[in-house]
Amino acid sequence: MDNGFFVQAILYLASAVICVPIAKKLGLSSILGYLFAGIVIGPFVLGMIGSEGEDIMHFAEFGVVMMLFLIGLELDPYKFWKMRKFILGMGSIQLIGTTFLLFLFSSVFMDLNWQTNLVIALALSLSSTAIVLQSLKEKGLSQTSMGRSSFSILLFQDIAVIPILAMIPLLITERAVVTDEFRTSLIHDFAGWTQALIVISAIVAVYFAGRYIVVPLLHIVAKTRLQELFTASALLLVMAVSYLMQLVGLSPALGAFMAGVVLANSEFRHELEGDIAPFKGLLLGLFFIGVGASINFKLILEDPAFILIFVACLTLIKFSVLFLIGKIYKKRMDHNFLFSFGLSQAGEFGFVILSFSTQLNILPSKLGNQVMAIIALSMLATPFLLLMNERWIAPYFGVKEKVKKPHDVIDENNEVIIAGFGHFGSTIGRLLKANGVSATILDHDSERVDLLRKMGFKVYYGDATRLELLKAAGAENAKIFIAAIDNPEINLSVVELLRKHFPDLKILTRARNRVDAYELIDHGVDKIYRETLYTAVHLGVDALTQLGHRKYSATRQGQRFIKYDEAAIRKLAAKRHDKMAYLATIKDELEMQEQLLKNDLYLNFSASDHAWDSEHLKKLLKEE
């Protein structure tokens, strides 16, 4: 079979397009889709690409190089200094603690010299920056406390790779036997301490050359105002530094990381991110496919017990160290589980360390391949661990922790009760307060309650799905209950409880979209406010105004659109379980709405027009 570049590219992209949507459809991470795509087309399953894994990582190497360039580019010195206590504290505890425990484990269960055990421990102590950052991004946790802690440890590990790689040549006990594969290294014949000195010198030279040579050259290129030339210059820098690192026996990926760090302080940083960002997701996917394809199942089947037990022990050791760090830094139990599972795998830098150590003859070739298989399997297991935590562990521990703090004693009874005081609920609360209306505010996020109190809001901590809390808040005597909780499922639970125990209480509830609204309609709620509807209509009104329509007319058309859409959604709610009837009704409603809105442009204000006026004015008009 022709195994040229185009054939490989088609196979990689086709496998990703097929496997990733299937994984997402099953509720799994996209990372798993990429990994399975690599496994399926790799040399050890269908054998559609590669020859025993020798050329797989060559194709994926560019993805790793560019990924690490972007990581280095995002290494903002200000952010690093601001997070220094977390980065140095959490990062050093994790790296030292995990390395020590893995070194003990390897020393006890494998008959190897201490240099080999240390290399294995260092390689496995590093987590996968690619997997963790992608998982955080998919779950929307990048800016949370847990996300920042994960980033701190990953950043420390990425930086620690440099001294680790510089130290490894010092562990050489005999002259390395250099194969043809590694003859590109110019320093393989030197003594260990000399190699270490050359490596450190090369890294320092890259940094200063970047600061005082490369950045000025980019200024010259930028003056040409040719975007493609600027991007080409950046890629040239990445490739040149990567090749230099390879010449001194280091990984090209480490060179790319250094190139990113060099440009992180320059004024070109954001422009480079903008140029390369569109390729970032695809390149990460390429890397994960390469990892999946490189899993040597023949090697695993030769000694499955050793590799699988090692993977389990590795995950357990890393999880334990990370969980202890979470306890030291007083993380919530559910956050700590997510944090510990998320970083419990080995990472892509492990491949770099193992390859370098094998080259220097510190690590036997077969053992190096086995440890690489362990790294790949641990990366493959991570999405499953996160899924297990999300479905079976986090809900239990999350609820257990939340009930530890008792609900606040509510000492007021107002006509309005607001449940949920995030961005949506707080906007409502501020508007009511500005118009002299007091509201009893409930929220179940203890951290947000503390923050809001410091900001001057009177907010009560409590779970609105508990009947006793609703009674304490005065639901029996209140006139209006505003359900503004972020989570649609919890919001629906609150509405069900209110309908059952307080049938006369008027409910105004938040819905993110029409799917959420259907469920609320089934419970007899009349006043439903869809976030996507009102924001979209407001934007549409502004667009009409910008195109020359009168502000009054455009606003009126927007109000009419909302009225027609709210009427239509109640018809659709009853038919949503019959797909054919639902689609037919949607088509009819859309056509009718368009025609009504066109007709309305030529109608004058009348008593039958209910789009603009208040309920009070409508009533008066009807009476006349």
Secondary structure, DSSP 8 states (H G I E B T S, - for coil): ----HHHHHHHHHHHHHHHHHHHHHTT--HHHHHHHHHHHHSTTTT--S-STTTTHHHHHHHHHHHHHHHHHHT--HHHHHHTHHHHHHHHHHHHHHHHHHHHHHHHHHS---HHHHHHHHHHHHS--HHHHHHHHHHHT-TTSHHHHHHHHHHHHHHHHHHHHHHHGGGG--S-----GGGTT-TTTTS-HHHHHHHHHHHHHHHHHHIIIIIHHHHHHHHTTT-HHHHHHHHHHHHHHHHHHHHHTT--HHHHHHHHHHHHHTSTTHHHHHHHHHHHHHHHHHHHHHHHHHH--HHHHHHSHHHHHHHHHHHHHHHHHHHHHHHHHTT--HHHHHHHHHHT-S--HHHHHHHHHHHHTTSS-HHHHHHHHHHHHHHHHHHHHHHHHIIIIIHHHHHHHHHTTS---------SEEEE--SHHHHHHHHHHHHTT--EEEEES-HHHHHHHHHTT--EEE--TT-HHHHHHTTTTT-SEEEE--SSHHHHHHHHHHHHHH-TTSEEEEEESSHHHHHHHHHTT--EEEEHHHHHHHHHHHHHHHHTT--HHHHHHHHHHHHHHHHHHHHHHHHHTTSHHHHHHHHHHHHHHHHHHHHHHTT----TT--SSS-HHHHHHHHH-
